[in-house]
Amino acid sequence: MIPASGSPKNWTKQGMGTTSISQFQALFQEKTSTIEEAYEFMLAYAAQGKSREDQSVSPSIRTFLENTLQAIEDLQGHFALVQQESELQQEVLEACAIFLEDARKTRALLRLAISTDNITSQMVDNLNASIHIRAMLTDIFVIDEFLDIQAQA
């Protein structure tokens, strides 16, 4: 990680440590865009009432779920690195832990869906309704807003 210069307050006790908010925010926004796009596709897919997955259609629901899974895993890796910062504020560490736990649960559900031979609209509708996926999405929105505020400080 590249050392930060002139970092905003409140990310760490003494500044930013070794990760700048702009670096973290860029990666965060890239990965969360993938997740949000997939969630929108999932809502539309669930409404179609498909009993058979058409894997010849591009993009497919399977591709969106796989891309989401990869984005979550990338974010988990980055959050795990951020948590290793010894100077992070307790509130930031706690928020990272919450995201990591919700992401772990979401990954398990996505892996289950991807492991099936046929991803139906009903399966996706159930994923959309999952409290774990909704919790992770809410974590993303809260963290995104926090990053926006910190970047403006």
C-alpha positions in Angstrom: 0.0 0.0 0.0 1.1 3.5 -0.8 1.6 5.9 2.2 -0.9 8.6 2.3 -0.1 12.3 2.5 -2.3 14.9 4.0 -4.9 12.4 4.9 -8.3 13.4 6.3 -8.9 12.9 10.0 -11.1 10.2 11.6 -9.9 7.3 9.4 -7.2 6.4 11.8 -6.2 7.8 15.2 -3.2 9.6 13.6 -4.4 10.1 10.0 -4.7 7.5 7.3 -1.8 5.1 8.0 -0.7 3.4 4.8 -3.9 3.4 2.9 -5.3 6.6 1.4 -9.0 7.1 1.4 -9.0 7.8 -2.3 -7.2 4.5 -3.0 -9.6 2.6 -0.8 -12.6 4.5 -2.2 -11.6 3.8 -5.8 -11.4 0.0 -5.2 -14.5 0.1 -3.1 -16.6 1.9 -5.7 -15.4 -0.4 -8.5 -16.3 -3.5 -6.6 -19.6 -2.2 -5.2 -20.6 -1.1 -8.7 -20.4 -4.7 -9.8 -22.4 -5.8 -6.8 -25.1 -3.1 -7.3 -25.4 -3.9 -11.0 -25.8 -7.6 -10.3 -28.5 -6.9 -7.6 -30.5 -4.8 -10.1 -30.2 -7.7 -12.6 -31.3 -10.1 -9.9 -34.4 -8.1 -9.2 -35.3 -8.2 -12.9 -34.5 -11.9 -13.3 -36.6 -12.8 -10.3 -39.6 -11.0 -11.8 -39.4 -13.0 -15.0 -40.7 -16.2 -13.4 -38.1 -18.5 -15.1 -38.2 -22.1 -14.2 -35.2 -22.9 -16.4 -31.9 -20.9 -16.6 -30.9 -20.0 -20.1 -27.1 -20.0 -20.1 -26.9 -19.1 -23.7 -28.2 -15.6 -23.0 -25.5 -13.0 -22.3 -25.2 -11.8 -19.7 -26.6 -14.6 -17.8 -27.7 -14.6 -14.2 -24.9 -17.1 -13.4 -22.3 -14.6 -14.8 -23.8 -11.8 -12.6 -23.7 -14.0 -9.5 -20.1 -15.2 -10.2 -19.0 -11.5 -10.8 -20.7 -10.6 -7.5 -19.0 -13.4 -5.7 -15.6 -12.3 -7.1 -16.2 -8.6 -6.2 -17.2 -9.6 -2.6 -14.1 -11.7 -2.3 -11.9 -8.9 -3.5 -13.5 -6.5 -1.0 -13.1 -9.0 1.8 -9.4 -9.2 1.0 -9.0 -5.4 1.0 -11.0 -5.0 4.2 -8.9 -7.7 5.9 -5.8 -5.7 4.9 -7.4 -2.5 6.2 -8.2 -4.2 9.5 -4.4 -4.9 10.0 -3.7 -1.2 10.4 -2.8 -0.8 14.0 -3.8 2.9 14.0 -7.4 2.5 12.8 -10.1 4.0 14.8 -12.2 1.4 16.7 -15.3 2.5 14.8 -13.7 1.8 11.5 -12.4 -1.6 12.7 -15.9 -2.5 13.9 -17.5 -1.5 10.6 -14.9 -3.6 8.8 -15.8 -6.6 11.0 -19.5 -6.2 10.3 -19.0 -6.0 6.5 -16.7 -9.0 6.6 -19.3 -11.1 8.5 -22.2 -10.1 6.3 -20.1 -10.7 3.2 -19.1 -14.2 4.4 -22.8 -15.1 4.8 -23.7 -13.6 1.4 -20.8 -15.5 -0.3 -22.2 -18.8 1.2 -25.6 -18.1 -0.3 -24.2 -17.1 -3.7 -22.0 -20.2 -3.8 -25.0 -22.3 -3.1 -27.0 -20.8 -5.9 -24.0 -21.0 -8.3 -23.5 -24.7 -7.4 -26.9 -25.6 -8.8 -27.4 -26.7 -12.4 -30.4 -24.4 -12.8 -30.7 -21.0 -11.3 -34.5 -20.3 -11.3 -36.2 -17.0 -10.8 -37.6 -18.3 -7.5 -34.0 -19.0 -6.3 -33.0 -15.5 -7.2 -36.1 -14.0 -5.6 -35.1 -15.9 -2.4 -31.6 -14.5 -2.6 -33.0 -11.0 -3.1 -35.1 -11.4 0.1 -32.2 -12.7 2.1 -31.5 -10.6 5.1 -27.8 -11.4 4.8 -27.6 -10.0 1.3 -29.6 -6.9 2.3 -27.4 -6.4 5.3 -24.3 -6.5 3.1 -25.8 -4.0 0.7 -26.7 -1.7 3.6 -23.1 -2.0 4.9 -21.9 -1.0 1.5 -24.1 2.1 1.4 -23.1 3.2 4.9 -19.4 2.7 4.2 -19.7 4.5 0.9 -21.2 7.5 2.6 -18.5 7.4 5.3 -15.8 7.4 2.6 -17.5 10.3 0.8 -17.6 12.3 4.0 -14.0 11.5 4.9 -12.8 12.4 1.4 -14.4 15.8 1.8 -12.8 16.4 5.2 
